[in-house]
Amino acid sequence: MISVNIQKGFDLKITGTPSNELEHLVNPSHVAVLPEIIPFIKPRLKIKKGDHVKVGTVLFEDKRNPRIMFLSPGAGEVVGIEFGPRRVIREIVIRLDADEQYKDFDQVRLDEIDTLAREDVVNALLAGGLWPFLRALPFRDIAGPDKEPPAIFVSLDTSEPFHPQPDVYLDGHADLFRFGLNILNRLCPTIYVMVAGGNKKTIELLNGAITHTYKGVYPANDPGVLLYQIKKAPEENAAWYIYGQDVLHLARFFKHGRYPTERVVSLGGSSVKTRKHFQTRAGVPLQHLIRGNAIEGPQRFILGGVFNGYHGHAHGYMGFYENALNVLPLPDEPELLAFSRPGFNKLSHSRTFLSSLRSTPLDGDGNM
């Protein structure tokens, strides 16, 4: 196991860290897919409003490569397709049936995975709608199915605030995760599994599977940053990456022969009273996660990390890649000349602010 020490970066000391408590939520009444916030793709709809879909039915495909498809995370009626400017597909909403039906795919046992050809694994992931979880550096577009990467980076955690912790989503699923690594090995023989060096519980849980640990603040965990630290040839710049929870999705798909809808989502931020992890569905409504748990007043909903997330609205849904919801207060009025008025209680990367002398977390807000 190799240790990588990242010197540069920024530690955003912000209040609202979710606990490692995991709460299992009942199914919501609706789920949705948000094509608009999936980077790079040009979606082409394969369904229309009023259609009845199963879990695993194709909702849309990428015009750039129709083999890359996005499947339904729920079974029921398509009750809404919202378009934005220039006919951008913003969201596809599905009202769930009480008894959901699943589209069946081929199942693969652990002892069978080594007998599969690489082409068979690629075709299975494409048909199962899981290929988009594999993304290619340096531009972070969806990986090309016809290309073989020099390496695949598996990032178990993130140094961005309030993302799901590997201790939580890997609990009881270590063997399933190893199965997912075997699947990735059919795509590329070189797999790098990375986790923060301080995460001793995960390192013990995946003993022998972790190849690299890192030390440092954001963006120390980023696959591109770690690639820069360990690469030995220019060809490695075209490596692929995938996140730890998505490896579990690959494993569940092959093991059960069904499109995986299970997600662990973290809820954090200074505007949330009880911050924790939730076991829920892909495309879950934000209000199903919050359920009156937010402090009163205007709020900013951030899907994904505070650094790289997307702005969502109160009655929106979680995105395809996003597994974290951060809720921050949204002040009514922006502060006049805030950039030139250093304060002891202001978050800032600049050392000219008095807050750089503080070691305790500070409250963030939507004006940042």
N, C-alpha and C positions, 0 to 999 in steps of 0.2 A: 504494500500500500504506500503510495507516494503522497507526500504532503506538499501543497503549493501555498505559498504565502503571498497574498496580494497586498501591496503597500498602499496604493491609491484608492480613493473612493469616498463615500459619504455615508455616515451613520445617521439616519433620520430618527432622532429620539422623539417619538411622538406617542402620546397616550392612546390607549384603546386596544392593547394587545389581547387577543382572544385566549381563553384558557384551553388546555388540552382535553377538556371534557367533551365527549361526543354524544350528542342527542339524536336519536332516530326520529325523523319526522314522518307523519302519515303522508300519503300521496296527495299532491295538490289536485285541484279540479282541472287545471290547464297547464300545459307546458308549451314552450316555444323555441324556435331556432332563429337566430339573428344574423342573416347573411351579411348585412351591411358592415358589421364590425369584424368580419373574418378577412384578414389582410390579403391582398393581391387577387383574390378570386373574382371571376365574372360569372355570377350564378345564372343558370337557366332552369326555370321552374319545370318540374315534371308532374305537378299536381295542380289542382285548382280548388277554389273555395267550395266547400260542400262535399268534397271527396272524403271517403272513409279510409283511413290508413291503419296499417299494423305497425307495431314496433319493428323497425328495420325496413320499412317502405322508403324508396328513394323520394326525397322531397325536391332536391335540385342537384344539378351537376355543374361542374366548372367548364365554361365554354372553351377555355384554353386547352383543356384535356378532359373530354367527357368521361374518361375512365375514373376520374376523381369525383366521387359522389358523397352526398351528405344525406344521412338517413333519419327517419323519424324517431325521436326519443320517447314517443308515446303512441298508444293505439286509441283511435277515436276519430271524431269528425274535425276536419280542417275548418275552423269557424272564422278565421281571419287571415288575410294576407295584406299587410300594410306596405304601401309604396311611398317612397320619398321623392325628392326632386330627380328629374331625369329617369324616372321609373326604377330607382334603386330599391331593391327589396329589403325593407327594414326588418320585418318580423313575420314569421309564419306561426300562427297560434293553433294549437290542437286541444280540443276538449276531450279529456280522457274518458274512456268507457269504464264502467265498474269492473268488467271482466275483460282485461286487455288480451289481445291476440298478438302472437309473435311470428315474424317470418323466420323460418328455420334455415340455418346454414350447417355446413359439415362440421362435425365435432372431431377434435384431434386429442388423443391421449398424450401424456407426457413422454411415454416411451416411443411414440410414433413421430414426434417432431423431428428427430434427427434423420428420419427416412424421407422427409419432404424435400423436394427440390426448391431452390430459391424462387423460381418462377411460380410455383404453386403457392408459396407463402405470400408473394406479392399479389397474385390474383385474388387470394382469399381476403387480404386486407383491403384491397380496392373494392371488392364486392360487398364487404361488410361495413364500408364507410369509415374505417379506422385509419386509412392511409394518411389523411390530413394531420394526424398527430405527429407524423414524421416531417420535420422541417430541415431545410438545408441552409448552411452558412455559405457565404457571409450575409446574404440578403434576407434570410429567414422566410423564404417562400416555401410552399409545400414541396417536399422532395420529389424529384422526378422518378417515376416508377421504372423507367428504362435505364437508370444509372445505378452504379454500385459505388457507395461512398468509401473513402479511405478509413473512416472510423465513424462510430455512432456514440455520442455523448448522452448519458442518462443523468439528469440532474434531479436529485431527490428532494432538495429543499431550495429555498430562495432567501436572499438577504433583503428582499423587499419586505416592508412591514406587513404583518397580519395574513400571510399566506398559510394554507394548510400545512401542518407539520408532518413530516414522515413518521414520527412516533405514533401519530393518530391514524393515518390512512393505511399504514403497513401493519398495524396491530392485528395479529391473527392471520395475516396474509403473506408471510415471508415466503412460503413455498410457492404461492401463486405468483409472486414477484419473480422468483427464480425461473418459473416456467416462462414468464414474459421475456426474460433475458435470453432464454433458449430460442425463443421465436426470433428475437433480434439477431441472434447469432447466425440464423439461416440467411439473413439479409447481408450481414457483414461480419467477418471473423473477429474484428477488433472492436470491442465494446469497452467504453470507459464509464464507470459508475462513480459518481461524485456526491459527497455530502460534507457538511461543515465539520471540521475537526472536533468541535465541542459537542457534537451530537453523539455521545458515547452509546446511548441506548440503541440507536439505529445501527451503529457500527457493529455492536454485539449481535443484534438481531440478524444482520445480513453478513455474518462472519464469512470472509472469503470472497464475497461477491463485490465488495467495494474496492475499487482500484485506486481512487484518489480522494484525499481530503483537502479542504481548503481552509485558509484562515484569512479573514479580512472582512471589510464592510462592503455595502452595495457599490458596484455590481460584481462582487467577488464570485458569486455562484454562477454567473452568466456563462453559458457554454462557449460563447465567442471569446470571452476573457480567458477562460481556462485553456481553450485551444491555443491562444496566443502564447500562453506560458509553457505549454508542453510540446508544441509541434516541432517537428524535425525537418520537414520538407514543405515547399510551397503547395504541393498537391493536397496536403491535409487541410488547406483552407476551405475545401469543398465538403467538409465533414457534415454529417447530419446530427440532429439532436432531438431528444424527446424527454418529457418530464416523467417523474416517478409514478404518479398516479395514472398517467396514460399507459404506462407499461402494464399496469394491472388490468386496464380495459382490454388490451390486446390478449392477455392471458385468459380473461373471462370469455372473450369471444370464441377463442379456439376451444376452450374447455367445455363450454355450454352450448355452443352453436347458435347463440343469440346475440343481437346487438346489445351491448352493455349500457344500461341507463343509470347505473348506480354512480353517485358522486359524493365526495366529502367536500363540503364547502365551509369556509371559515367566515365568521361574522365579527367584524371589529370596527374600531373607530370611536372617537370620544363622544359621539352622539348616540351610542348604543348602551343601554343599561346593563344587559347581560351579554357578555361576549364569549363565544364558544365555537366549537365545530359542530356541523350538522351532517348527518347521513341522509341524503335526499336524492332527488331525481335530476337528470340533465335537463336544462332549460326551465328550472323551477322559477316561479314568480318571486320577485324580491319581497313582496308583502308576505309571502308564505314563510320566508326566513325571519322577517322582522316581527310580524304579528304583535304590533303594539309595543314592541321593545325599544323603539326609538324615543329619544327625548323630544318634547314638543318644540315646534318652530321650524323655520326653513332648513332643509337638509340638502347636502350634496351626496349623491349616491355614485360610488366609484366601483365599477366592475373590474376586478383584477387588482393589481398593485397600485399604490399611491403614485409611484413614479411613472408607470407605463399603462395604467388602466384607462378605461373608457367611462365617460359620463353617462349614467343611466337615469331614467326617470322613475318616480316612486312606484308606478304601476307597470314597470317593465319586467324583464326576465334575465336570467343569467345566460351568458353567451356560450359558444361552443368551446372556447379555450379557457374561459374564466372560471376559477374555483374559489374566488374570494370576493366578499362584498364589504366595502368600507363605507361607513356613514359618518360624514363630518358636518359640523354646523355651517350654515351659509349666512354670513352677516348680511343685514339689509343694505348697508352702505359700505363701499370700500373706503379704507382709510386714506386720507389725503396725504400724498407724498410719503407713502409708507416705506418706499425703498430708501429714503434719505433720513428716516427717523429711527435710528437703532434703538432697540429695546431689550430689556432683560427677559421678557416673556415672548419674544418673537423667534419663530423658527427661521434659520437662515444658514446657508452654506458659508457665508462670509464671516470671517473672524472679526470684522469691524463691529459686528453686533455684540452687545453685552451678553446675549444668550450663549455665546460661545464659552463663557465661563461656567455655565451650568452643566451639571452631570445628570440631572433628573429629566425625565421626559416632559415635553410641553404639549399643550393642546394645539392641534392643527385645525384649520378651517378652510372653507371653500374659496377664500380669497387668495390662497397660496398659488 
